[in-house]
Amino acid sequence: MATPATRIPLTAEAWTEVALDAIASGGIEAVAVEPLARRLGVTKGSFYWHFASREALLQAALARWEEQETREPFARAEAEQSPRERLLTLFRRAANTPQRSERVLLALSASDHPLARACVQRLAERWRATVEDCYRRLGCDPQDARNWATFAFSTYVGTVRLRRDNPDALPSGPRFNDYLRFLIRALIPRSAASEDASDPRRGAAGGLPTLDRAGS
């Protein structure tokens, strides 16, 4: 139980943050008022200053997570003029997704709760639609662009799942950066890569810029 010196301020955001921590560690089922109140060092009654029900808290927590996963990453991507750079920006963000966000994504993907399913579907569609538009602008026909976008998102989710379930299967250290570059080579069509052959920002590894796990 938190002491008065370390107690989290009793704001709605504090409750949504602790709810996301619970989802990351135990799934949707872990979002329960009494255990969360104990984590915050308050009584159960304090919860009702901010939320009418557990469902209201869950809805607010998922909205907060969805906003974190879309607002800044997509704003940075949309600021890029080149569709290839937009792809690279999104792929960098995917490679550097915070661990809690990855765990929340996996928990929501495994849940049958309608709020969880709707949240994941909105995020997946936003990601897929943006990436699909990039592929179209790189010259792919509509069906190929959709296939590439689906492939890219499923690769991301699969890597997140593998990192959780069998982390030893993934390389570590500098070799993980090499693996990221390999993934991005695979996720950008050859025709698009050849169009950018004269771009001075391209790195030495397969014509791709450096993509460090901690950000680049």
SETOR-288018 format. One record per residue (C-alpha): residue in one letter; x, y, z. Coordinates in steps of 0.001 Angstrom, whole numbers, plus 500000, padded with zeros to 6 digits. Layout:
! residues N
aXYZ/...
END
This chain:
! residues 216
m500000500000500000/a501294503430499105/t502385505706501954/p501176509338502145/a504584510484500881/t504362508380497727/r500604508267497167/i499546508932493569/p497362512065493288/l493717511105493221/t492882512226489720/a490973510401487010/e494298510039485174/a495819508259488171/w493021505708488075/t493340505173484327/e497108504752484631/v496831502150487370/a494116500411485344/l496477500208482353/d499182498792484613/a496696496137485692/i495737495307482106/a499405495009481147/s500123492593483981/g496874490641484249/g494532491466481383/i491084493054481409/e490016490868484326/a492638492521486537/v490779495842486394/a488832495701489651/v488090498642491927/e489254497259495278/p492691495992494136/l493317499230492251/a492316501268495291/r494846499303497351/r497553500075494781/l496704503758495063/g496560503617498857/v492975504875499051/t489584503522499976/k487194502020497446/g484841504944497963/s487379507343496463/f486898505655493097/y483366507015492743/w484530510622492771/h485703510004489208/f483865506998487748/a480356505641488010/s481401502037487408/r484233499668486543/e483124499829482900/a483484503606482914/l487039503279484231/l487854500632481661/q486503502804478861/a488550505793480049/a491719503711480406/l491419502265476904/a490708505704475455/r493862507015477144/w495968504133475793/e494535504509472291/e495313508219472335/q498903507513473419/e499302504964470636/t497931507158467854/r498283510896468468/e502059511358468643/p503190508486466370/f500827509362463532/a501434513098463877/r505171512494463428/a504561510226460442/e502171512644458757/a504747515415459119/e507032513540456707/q506662514529453050/s507867511253451552/p505648508149451885/r508793506097452394/e509839508312455313/r506339508020456755/l506698504253456683/l510100504418458314/t508756506730461035/l505918504326461828/f508210501299461751/r510674503036464090/r507816503721466500/a506664500108466283/a510205498920467042/n510374501223470070/t506902500734471514/p507083500960475333/q506899497594477049/r503673498383478879/s501976499402475637/e503023496134474040/r501595494173476958/v498352496135476862/l498054495448473116/l498523491712473664/a496053491660476561/l493401493506474567/s493978491323471505/a493374488206473617/s490217489567475248/d486616489027474170/h485456492141476004/p483619494420473526/l485523497520474631/a488861495746474187/r487953494379470779/a486688497730469544/c489814499521470793/v492192497076469079/q490171497182465860/r490290500985465745/l494029501026466369/a494692498310463791/e492549500049461187/r494212503426461784/w497657501862461495/r496741499745458489/a495021502596456626/t497971504948457094/v500483502339455991/e498280501322453055/d498174504937451886/c501987505043451995/y502247501923449875/r499805503358447353/r501859506538447125/l504924504384446507/g503221502988443412/c501484499826444631/d498073499073443193/p495201499155445741/q495119495416446425/d498896495108446772/a498950498162449038/r496332496592451289/n498241493293451349/w501505495041452247/a499775496997455025/t498190493856456474/f501537492076456273/a503277494966458056/f500787495110460931/s500678491344461413/t504492491294461448/y504488493916464187/v501928492082466318/g503723488780465767/t507033490265466881/v505407491698470000/r503912488304470825/l507213486528470223/r509026489028472441/r506626488065475240/d506272484317474689/n509730483326473487/p512143486256473795/d515165483998473281/a514018483480469691/l514818487118468943/p518388488428468668/s519629490819471326/g521921493825471466/p523353495048468153/r522013491963466402/f518479493091467250/n519108496322465346/d520262494235462376/y517035492252462677/l514977495467462641/r516722496607459484/f516031493218457939/l512325493523458788/i512080496956457232/r513832495783454071/a511192493056453879/l508336495487454517/i509220498043451838/p508558496793448281/r511651496484446111/s510264498917443568/a509901501538446310/a513404500906447606/s514915501229444134/e513112504548443600/d515010505938446594/a518432504661445539/s519811508178445244/d518572509332448670/p521702510413450629/r519990509569453935/r520050505842453182/g522376503786455389/a524876501154454424/a522847498167455619/g520655497313452646/g520023500979451862/l518310501613455167/p518974504183457876/t520145503046461299/l517257501984463552/d518372501661467153/r516034499856469562/a516135502823471924/g515072505220469159/s516620506924466162/
END
